[in-house]
Amino acid sequence: MKSTVTRWLLAFVVLAVTVPAVAQVTEDDIARARREMQRVMAEAEELDEQVQAAWARQVELEYEVGRLEEAIAHATTQLADARDRLEDVSVEMYMAAASGQGVGMVLNVDQSTFQAGLEYLRMVNGSGRELVNQLTVLSTELERLSARKAEASVEQAEVAEKLEAMSAELLEKLSAAQVQYDNLVAAKRRQDEEEQRRREEEARLAAAATTSTTRATTTSTAPAQTTTSAAAATTTTASPGTTSPPTTTPPTPTGGTCPVAGPVSFSNSWGAPREGGARAHQGVDMIAPRGTPIVAIYSGRIDRMSYGPRQGNAIWLVVDNGDKFFYAHLDGYADISVGQRVEEGAVIGFNGSTGNSPPNLPHLHFEWHPKGSGPVNPYPLVRSLC
């Protein structure tokens, strides 16, 4: 189960309060930070949706430009073939003219005799009219395709520029959130350590005072020594401020942990177009600064670690109930190995952009496969955890 402080870390939030090194983190500070978090989260979600929309449009345009280039190449080849065939017809016409057949009809063609010339072409090669029509159609189609490609290329460049700017803005805010979080956590840690030292010092002074009292009593009354010593030992054991030794048993999982252990932004991108145009997105893309720790959503074991041109560095995690989770585009792995058991929240990798991820948009591609079956939309799950 995530603590309140962990929820601040995992949400996309720019904390309203910068915590000085000597400041005390109070409940009022926390309440203000939570209100600011809620305000900024709405802005972050809107920006993330714009990023996702621009990303999807970029993919569509890349696919369209690729198809247009193929169509232009095909039309160019067809046009060249048609011209070659028409040239062959012209040669046949020339040969026929050289033999005295239809010289006037071929060499003295004007507007009034054009149809007669086409009839002669049909006599020489039955596809004369079709070739001329085909050349016209192919030329027109080639012009149309080239014009559309130019338009799509311009839009593609504009979308790429817009996506880069929005991604930079989003990552800058996420990084700022990380700095603010680190400041808050560091201040809270110092505060807790100081409080712990204060309690330990109180306990030490109380123990010293008890020892002094015991010695004084022992000096005046010997029989009381044993009783007083026992009382002193009891008093020391029960003294407020003492702490129990930390347990080494990991906590029982109670609902899962956000797979991105840091400020993160994501929206419901399930089904959005991806590489190739015909492929639909089957996960959720969780945008975070490069190097942000990636953790086990539940306790389980590392089933597979692999690299591919599309997925980049990837991990399959099989959790205790049999569900499988897929992590992709990692910058690198933590100190893990295949078959190793990991507890909920354990760091298994670091966020990146390997594979076919846009270099300027490091993110975790995250999939959920219940009981190892086909993927289902993980957005509601991570939305509840992050």
C-alpha positions as MATLAB code, in Angstrom:
seq = 'MKSTVTRWLLAFVVLAVTVPAVAQVTEDDIARARREMQRVMAEAEELDEQVQAAWARQVELEYEVGRLEEAIAHATTQLADARDRLEDVSVEMYMAAASGQGVGMVLNVDQSTFQAGLEYLRMVNGSGRELVNQLTVLSTELERLSARKAEASVEQAEVAEKLEAMSAELLEKLSAAQVQYDNLVAAKRRQDEEEQRRREEEARLAAAATTSTTRATTTSTAPAQTTTSAAAATTTTASPGTTSPPTTTPPTPTGGTCPVAGPVSFSNSWGAPREGGARAHQGVDMIAPRGTPIVAIYSGRIDRMSYGPRQGNAIWLVVDNGDKFFYAHLDGYADISVGQRVEEGAVIGFNGSTGNSPPNLPHLHFEWHPKGSGPVNPYPLVRSLC';
ca = [
       0.000    0.000    0.000;
       1.362    3.389   -0.908;
       1.871    5.960    1.804;
       0.638    9.506    1.350;
       4.176   10.733    0.638;
       4.591    8.074   -2.067;
       1.403    9.243   -3.760;
       2.913   12.726   -4.053;
       5.977   11.192   -5.685;
       4.040    9.123   -8.169;
       1.546   11.795   -9.232;
       2.397   14.495  -11.758;
       2.612   17.467   -9.423;
       4.629   20.587   -8.931;
       4.566   21.159   -5.190;
       3.498   24.611   -4.123;
       5.864   24.797   -1.168;
       9.634   24.892   -1.477;
      10.897   23.433    1.780;
      13.925   25.188    3.278;
      16.584   23.102    4.928;
      15.514   24.270    8.395;
      11.739   24.371    7.849;
       9.379   22.063    9.680;
       7.059   20.096    7.387;
       3.628   20.489    8.944;
       0.194   19.088    8.196;
      -0.739   22.514    6.803;
       2.174   22.239    4.350;
       0.914   18.835    3.289;
      -2.651   20.095    2.834;
      -1.475   23.017    0.693;
       0.686   20.698   -1.393;
      -2.253   18.357   -1.898;
      -4.495   21.202   -3.106;
      -1.772   22.397   -5.458;
      -1.305   18.832   -6.655;
      -4.973   18.551   -7.593;
      -4.822   21.826   -9.535;
      -1.660   20.940  -11.426;
      -2.813   17.394  -12.153;
      -5.706   18.798  -14.193;
      -3.276   20.929  -16.200;
      -0.925   17.986  -16.607;
      -3.685   15.723  -17.874;
      -4.682   18.303  -20.495;
      -1.071   18.710  -21.645;
      -0.558   14.957  -21.720;
      -3.666   14.516  -23.875;
      -2.279   17.093  -26.307;
       1.026   15.236  -26.407;
      -0.728   11.931  -27.043;
      -2.896   13.479  -29.791;
       0.147   15.026  -31.489;
       1.997   11.736  -31.208;
      -0.909    9.831  -32.773;
      -1.159   12.383  -35.602;
       2.587   12.133  -36.201;
       2.252    8.362  -36.566;
      -0.656    8.770  -39.005;
       1.280   11.275  -41.108;
       4.380    9.084  -41.182;
       2.230    6.225  -42.438;
       0.475    8.434  -45.011;
       3.734    9.912  -46.317;
       5.165    6.413  -46.641;
       2.149    5.214  -48.630;
       2.260    8.339  -50.801;
       5.923    7.736  -51.590;
       5.104    4.180  -52.619;
       2.181    5.378  -54.759;
       4.312    8.081  -56.388;
       7.033    5.552  -57.193;
       4.437    3.196  -58.701;
       2.782    5.975  -60.732;
       6.166    7.167  -61.973;
       7.026    3.659  -63.144;
       3.648    3.290  -64.871;
       4.075    6.658  -66.560;
       7.532    5.704  -67.806;
       6.178    2.391  -69.129;
       3.323    4.149  -70.906;
       5.733    6.583  -72.521;
       7.967    3.697  -73.635;
       4.983    1.938  -75.176;
       3.892    5.149  -76.939;
       7.423    5.555  -78.241;
       7.215    2.022  -79.629;
       3.982    2.958  -81.364;
       5.657    6.035  -82.807;
       8.454    3.865  -84.171;
       5.914    1.584  -85.794;
       4.192    4.634  -87.235;
       7.496    5.828  -88.617;
       8.198    2.473  -90.170;
       4.726    2.413  -91.700;
       5.207    5.942  -93.011;
       8.564    5.004  -94.510;
       6.826    2.277  -96.454;
       4.420    4.853  -97.881;
       1.373    3.951  -95.772;
      -0.495    6.940  -94.385;
       2.373    9.444  -94.725;
       0.119   12.442  -95.088;
      -2.109   11.344  -92.233;
       0.829   10.975  -89.874;
       3.166   13.790  -90.856;
       0.569   16.466  -91.631;
      -1.576   16.103  -88.528;
      -3.378   19.245  -87.437;
      -6.454   19.887  -85.310;
      -8.854   18.887  -88.041;
      -7.079   15.601  -88.767;
      -6.193   14.600  -85.164;
      -8.957   12.005  -84.902;
      -7.889   10.524  -88.192;
      -4.358   10.297  -86.816;
      -5.592    8.411  -83.770;
      -7.430    6.004  -86.041;
      -4.201    5.418  -87.858;
      -2.449    4.803  -84.528;
      -5.096    2.210  -83.788;
      -4.370    0.577  -87.095;
      -0.626    0.499  -86.341;
      -1.010   -0.417  -82.651;
      -4.451   -1.017  -81.217;
      -3.675    0.776  -77.935;
      -2.870    4.234  -79.266;
      -5.848    6.013  -77.754;
      -5.562    4.066  -74.515;
      -1.913    5.029  -74.203;
      -2.645    8.700  -74.657;
      -5.492    8.546  -72.111;
      -3.339    6.587  -69.699;
      -0.561    9.134  -69.936;
      -3.035   11.899  -69.118;
      -4.510   10.017  -66.149;
      -1.126    8.994  -64.781;
       0.282   12.498  -65.088;
      -2.729   13.960  -63.274;
      -2.544   11.332  -60.513;
       1.186   11.863  -60.097;
       0.647   15.588  -59.676;
      -2.103   14.951  -57.105;
       0.010   12.514  -55.115;
       3.021   14.819  -55.148;
       0.927   17.770  -53.975;
      -0.595   15.741  -51.123;
       2.818   14.471  -50.092;
       4.102   18.039  -49.921;
       1.121   19.033  -47.735;
       1.537   16.003  -45.479;
       5.277   16.611  -45.151;
       4.688   20.208  -44.087;
       2.093   19.120  -41.516;
       4.404   16.336  -40.366;
       7.200   18.831  -39.695;
       4.798   21.145  -37.849;
       3.456   18.305  -35.694;
       6.973   17.073  -34.932;
       8.018   20.559  -33.839;
       4.887   20.934  -31.719;
       5.357   17.497  -30.157;
       8.987   18.249  -29.311;
       8.038   21.548  -27.649;
       5.181   20.026  -25.638;
       7.315   17.042  -24.635;
      10.070   19.356  -23.431;
       7.554   21.385  -21.421;
       6.038   18.259  -19.896;
       9.405   16.752  -18.986;
      10.586   20.068  -17.543;
       7.581   20.165  -15.233;
       8.083   16.546  -14.278;
      11.733   17.197  -13.496;
      10.784   20.255  -11.427;
       8.289   18.097   -9.551;
      11.059   15.599   -8.836;
      13.300   18.339   -7.431;
      10.492   19.670   -5.237;
       9.686   16.184   -4.052;
      13.331   15.477   -3.241;
      13.517   18.716   -1.252;
      10.403   17.804    0.690;
      11.555   14.247    1.381;
      15.033   15.404    2.403;
      13.592   17.987    4.779;
      11.160   15.424    6.215;
      14.007   12.936    6.644;
      16.151   15.501    8.443;
      13.203   16.416   10.599;
      12.507   12.782   11.495;
      16.192   12.104   12.179;
      16.374   15.143   14.445;
      13.244   14.014   16.261;
      14.714   10.534   16.637;
      17.937   11.958   18.046;
      15.935   14.102   20.458;
      13.987   11.094   21.694;
      17.127    9.006   22.033;
      18.767   11.813   24.010;
      15.712   12.050   26.275;
      15.845    8.302   26.797;
      19.579    8.477   27.545;
      19.098   11.286   30.072;
      16.195    9.451   31.677;
      18.324    6.304   31.925;
      21.202    8.308   33.396;
      18.900    9.906   35.949;
      17.521    6.504   36.900;
      21.051    5.124   37.289;
      22.045    8.032   39.554;
      18.995    7.457   41.704;
      19.774    3.766   41.905;
      23.351    4.401   42.971;
      22.255    6.835   45.657;
      19.742    4.353   47.012;
      22.297    1.547   46.935;
      24.725    3.608   48.989;
      22.224    4.268   51.772;
      20.321    0.964   51.839;
      21.922   -2.220   50.587;
      18.758   -4.428   50.592;
      17.012   -1.957   48.357;
      19.680   -2.398   45.726;
      18.235   -5.481   44.110;
      14.673   -4.157   44.082;
      15.681   -0.740   42.832;
      17.887   -2.200   40.107;
      15.023   -4.309   38.850;
      12.765   -1.291   38.889;
      15.361    0.703   37.054;
      15.702   -1.946   34.416;
      11.940   -2.033   34.011;
      11.760    1.729   33.824;
      14.491    1.889   31.202;
      12.824   -0.745   29.034;
       9.488    1.049   29.089;
      10.912    4.530   28.701;
       9.102    6.580   26.076;
      11.089    7.371   22.989;
      12.732    3.983   22.556;
      12.286    2.291   19.176;
      11.859   -1.324   18.185;
      14.447   -2.805   15.829;
      13.296   -2.680   12.166;
      11.758   -5.847   10.805;
      13.315   -7.547    7.783;
       9.996   -9.055    6.644;
       8.577   -7.138    3.657;
       5.033   -5.780    4.059;
       2.170   -7.791    2.640;
       0.984   -6.347   -0.709;
      -2.329   -4.571   -0.302;
      -3.272   -3.251   -3.719;
      -0.207   -2.559   -5.813;
       2.224    0.289   -6.449;
       2.514    2.702   -9.360;
       5.061    1.219  -11.792;
       6.779    4.613  -12.208;
       8.458    5.706   -8.963;
       8.556    9.390   -9.712;
       6.473   12.224  -11.154;
       4.615   10.768  -14.131;
       2.085   11.861  -16.733;
      -0.207    9.587  -18.740;
      -3.630    9.454  -20.338;
      -5.840    6.758  -21.812;
      -3.941    5.960  -25.024;
      -5.407    2.461  -25.417;
      -6.199    1.816  -29.099;
      -4.322    4.882  -30.408;
      -2.545    4.399  -33.769;
       1.045    3.301  -33.597;
       3.859    2.285  -35.945;
       2.623    1.243  -39.386;
      -0.800    2.877  -39.023;
      -2.583   -0.469  -38.880;
      -1.308   -1.300  -35.369;
      -3.324   -0.155  -32.352;
      -1.751    0.711  -29.012;
      -2.249   -2.073  -26.463;
      -0.975   -0.440  -23.297;
      -0.550    2.879  -21.555;
       2.406    5.208  -22.166;
       3.605    6.724  -18.900;
       5.805    9.775  -19.546;
       8.515   10.550  -16.983;
      12.042   12.001  -16.948;
      14.756    9.725  -18.268;
      16.241    7.570  -15.535;
      13.156    7.643  -13.271;
      13.043    4.341  -11.326;
      10.613    1.734  -12.681;
       9.276   -0.644  -10.034;
       7.344   -3.887   -9.630;
       3.629   -3.138   -9.524;
       3.049   -6.246   -7.377;
       5.282   -8.886   -5.826;
       6.287  -11.643   -8.228;
       9.201  -12.886  -10.300;
      11.098  -11.668  -13.343;
       9.887  -13.961  -16.128;
      11.844  -12.531  -19.050;
      14.312   -9.765  -19.957;
      14.769   -9.008  -23.642;
      15.620   -6.424  -26.278;
      13.854   -5.800  -29.591;
      13.834   -3.058  -32.240;
      10.271   -2.118  -31.298;
      10.179   -2.711  -27.523;
      13.775   -1.773  -26.686;
      14.845   -3.022  -23.258;
      11.865   -4.882  -21.818;
      10.778   -6.933  -18.811;
       7.969   -9.432  -18.269;
       6.892   -9.598  -14.611;
       4.670  -12.484  -13.441;
       2.973  -11.575  -10.158;
       1.715  -13.891   -7.468;
      -1.864  -14.145   -8.775;
      -0.647  -15.201  -12.246;
      -1.109  -11.859  -14.018;
       1.666  -10.720  -16.344;
       2.907   -7.153  -16.775;
       5.064   -5.937  -19.659;
       7.517   -3.019  -19.241;
       9.134   -1.612  -22.429;
      11.508    1.150  -23.667;
      13.645    0.992  -20.493;
      16.929    2.894  -20.479;
      18.429    0.014  -18.517;
      17.793   -2.661  -15.907;
      18.283   -2.619  -12.162;
      20.244   -5.389  -10.458;
      17.808   -8.162  -11.432;
      17.922  -11.490  -13.240;
      15.445  -13.856  -14.882;
      13.689  -16.013  -12.308;
      14.461  -13.630   -9.452;
      11.678  -12.819   -7.003;
      10.984   -9.129   -6.467;
       8.724   -7.490   -3.927;
       6.129   -4.840   -4.679;
       7.833   -1.489   -5.201;
      11.279   -2.967   -5.876;
      13.230   -1.101   -8.566;
      13.563   -3.281  -11.677;
      14.653   -0.732  -14.296;
      14.904    2.899  -15.346;
      12.733    4.951  -17.672;
      14.037    5.636  -21.170;
      13.336    5.652  -24.900;
      14.958    2.519  -26.329;
      13.372    0.693  -29.256;
      10.969    2.695  -31.412;
      10.179    5.255  -28.717;
      10.629    8.912  -29.757;
      14.042    9.942  -28.374;
      12.672   13.208  -26.983;
       9.774   11.485  -25.190;
      11.115    8.947  -22.658;
       8.245    6.862  -21.351;
       7.272    3.476  -19.991;
       5.081    1.384  -22.281;
       3.083   -0.687  -19.778;
       0.816   -3.663  -20.543;
      -1.448   -5.808  -18.368;
      -2.147   -9.447  -19.275;
      -4.541  -10.993  -16.704;
      -3.546  -14.592  -15.978;
      -1.124  -14.374  -18.891;
      -3.898  -13.872  -21.460;
      -4.221  -11.148  -24.091;
      -3.725   -7.517  -23.048;
      -6.447   -5.431  -21.439;
      -6.493   -1.684  -20.954;
      -4.210   -0.953  -17.963;
      -5.228    2.702  -17.710;
      -7.885    2.265  -14.982;
      -5.438    0.192  -12.920;
      -2.503    2.607  -13.048;
      -4.873    5.544  -12.670;
      -5.935    4.112   -9.311;
      -2.325    3.536   -8.226;
      -0.452    6.612   -9.472;
];
